[in-house]
Amino acid sequence: MKKLVGVFALSALLSFAGGAVAQSQQAATGGTSENSANQQHARRQIDPQKQVEHMAKKLNLSADQKSQLLPILTARHDQEESLRNDTSLSREDRHTKMQSIRSESETKIRAVLTDDQKQSYTQMHQQMHEHHRSHEAQSNPAPSGN
């Protein structure tokens, strides 16, 4: 379980670090920070097959469950990549669509899991979000009242 949280946390950390790198690259190259951030994030996407294998270890998935999850994760990966490359959308629209993609895939993933696996999966997500919020707070400290 700790390894899965670590993988998710690392993914989240890399996403934020990529944004900072993209902004500095934008200043140096004159490109847009949004496109650079999208390119940086796309390079760090976790392979759906690796996600399935990691989930299989942490949630004790059956072979049947793994074969059901792979197309779900692959479709999510492809949709997110396509969305990141769609320059016609505003940042807000892209964010809304990304949340929709993730929500739909989460529903499909949970439909494949047993009740015990759903519990473990929920705990993994909670730990990932806590770690994400903790890192975000460290990276963006609240301004002092001075």
C-alpha positions as CSV (number, residue, x, y, z in Angstrom):
1,M,0.0,0.0,0.0
2,K,2.8,2.4,0.8
3,K,4.4,1.8,-2.6
4,L,1.2,2.7,-4.4
5,V,0.8,5.8,-2.4
6,G,4.4,6.6,-3.2
7,V,3.8,6.1,-6.9
8,F,0.7,8.3,-6.9
9,A,2.5,10.9,-4.7
10,L,5.5,10.9,-7.0
11,S,3.3,11.4,-10.0
12,A,1.6,14.3,-8.3
13,L,4.9,15.8,-7.3
14,L,6.3,15.5,-10.8
15,S,3.3,17.2,-12.1
16,F,3.9,20.3,-10.0
17,A,7.6,20.3,-10.6
18,G,7.0,20.1,-14.3
19,G,4.8,23.2,-14.1
20,A,7.7,25.2,-12.5
21,V,10.1,23.9,-15.1
22,A,7.7,24.8,-17.9
23,Q,7.3,28.3,-16.6
24,S,11.0,28.9,-16.6
25,Q,11.3,27.3,-20.1
26,Q,8.5,29.6,-21.2
27,A,10.4,32.7,-20.1
28,A,13.5,31.4,-21.9
29,T,11.9,30.3,-25.1
30,G,8.9,32.6,-25.4
31,G,6.5,29.7,-25.5
32,T,3.3,29.5,-23.6
33,S,3.5,28.0,-20.1
34,E,0.3,26.0,-20.6
35,N,1.5,24.2,-23.6
36,S,4.9,23.5,-22.0
37,A,3.3,22.3,-18.8
38,N,1.0,19.9,-20.9
39,Q,4.1,18.6,-22.7
40,Q,6.0,18.1,-19.5
41,H,3.0,16.3,-17.8
42,A,2.4,14.1,-20.9
43,R,6.0,12.8,-20.6
44,R,5.4,11.7,-17.0
45,Q,2.2,9.8,-17.6
46,I,2.2,6.4,-16.0
47,D,1.8,3.6,-18.4
48,P,-1.6,1.9,-18.0
49,Q,-0.1,-1.5,-18.0
50,K,2.2,-0.5,-15.1
51,Q,-0.8,1.0,-13.3
52,V,-2.6,-2.3,-13.6
53,E,0.4,-4.3,-12.4
54,H,0.8,-2.0,-9.4
55,M,-2.9,-2.2,-8.6
56,A,-2.8,-5.9,-8.9
57,K,0.0,-6.1,-6.3
58,K,-1.7,-3.7,-3.9
59,L,-5.3,-4.9,-4.3
60,N,-4.7,-8.6,-5.0
61,L,-6.5,-8.4,-8.4
62,S,-7.5,-11.5,-10.3
63,A,-6.4,-12.0,-13.9
64,D,-10.0,-11.3,-14.9
65,Q,-9.9,-8.0,-13.0
66,K,-6.6,-7.0,-14.6
67,S,-7.9,-7.7,-18.1
68,Q,-11.0,-5.5,-17.3
69,L,-9.0,-2.6,-15.8
70,L,-6.4,-2.3,-18.6
71,P,-8.8,-1.0,-21.3
72,I,-10.3,1.4,-18.7
73,L,-6.9,2.8,-17.8
74,T,-5.7,2.9,-21.4
75,A,-8.8,4.8,-22.5
76,R,-8.4,7.3,-19.6
77,H,-4.7,7.7,-20.5
78,D,-5.5,8.3,-24.2
79,Q,-8.4,10.7,-23.4
80,E,-6.3,12.7,-21.0
81,E,-3.4,12.9,-23.5
82,S,-5.8,14.1,-26.3
83,L,-7.3,16.7,-24.0
84,R,-3.9,18.0,-23.0
85,N,-3.0,18.4,-26.7
86,D,-6.3,20.3,-27.5
87,T,-5.2,23.9,-27.6
88,S,-8.7,25.1,-28.6
89,L,-9.9,24.7,-25.0
90,S,-9.5,27.2,-22.2
91,R,-7.7,26.1,-19.1
92,E,-11.0,26.0,-17.2
93,D,-12.7,23.9,-19.9
94,R,-9.8,21.5,-20.0
95,H,-9.8,21.1,-16.2
96,T,-13.6,20.4,-16.2
97,K,-13.2,17.8,-18.9
98,M,-10.3,16.2,-17.2
99,Q,-12.3,15.9,-14.0
100,S,-15.1,14.3,-16.0
101,I,-12.7,11.8,-17.6
102,R,-11.3,10.8,-14.2
103,S,-14.7,10.6,-12.6
104,E,-16.0,8.3,-15.3
105,S,-12.9,6.0,-15.2
106,E,-13.1,5.9,-11.3
107,T,-16.7,4.7,-11.6
108,K,-15.7,2.0,-14.1
109,I,-12.7,0.9,-12.0
110,R,-14.7,0.6,-8.8
111,A,-17.3,-1.5,-10.7
112,V,-14.5,-4.1,-11.3
113,L,-13.4,-4.2,-7.7
114,T,-14.7,-6.3,-4.8
115,D,-16.0,-4.5,-1.7
116,D,-12.7,-5.1,0.2
117,Q,-10.7,-3.9,-2.8
118,K,-12.9,-0.8,-3.1
119,Q,-12.1,0.0,0.6
120,S,-8.3,-0.4,0.0
121,Y,-8.6,1.7,-3.2
122,T,-10.4,4.5,-1.4
123,Q,-7.7,4.5,1.3
124,M,-5.0,4.7,-1.3
125,H,-6.7,7.7,-2.9
126,Q,-7.2,9.4,0.4
127,Q,-3.5,9.0,1.3
128,M,-2.5,10.2,-2.2
129,H,-4.7,13.3,-1.8
130,E,-3.3,14.1,1.6
131,H,0.2,13.8,0.4
132,H,-0.6,16.0,-2.6
133,R,-2.2,18.7,-0.4
134,S,0.8,18.5,2.0
135,H,3.3,18.9,-0.9
136,E,1.2,21.7,-2.4
137,A,1.2,23.5,0.9
138,Q,5.0,23.2,1.2
139,S,5.5,24.4,-2.4
140,N,3.1,27.3,-2.1
141,P,3.4,28.6,1.5
142,A,0.7,31.1,2.5
143,P,1.8,34.7,2.3
144,S,2.8,36.3,5.6
145,G,0.9,39.3,6.7
146,N,4.0,41.5,6.8
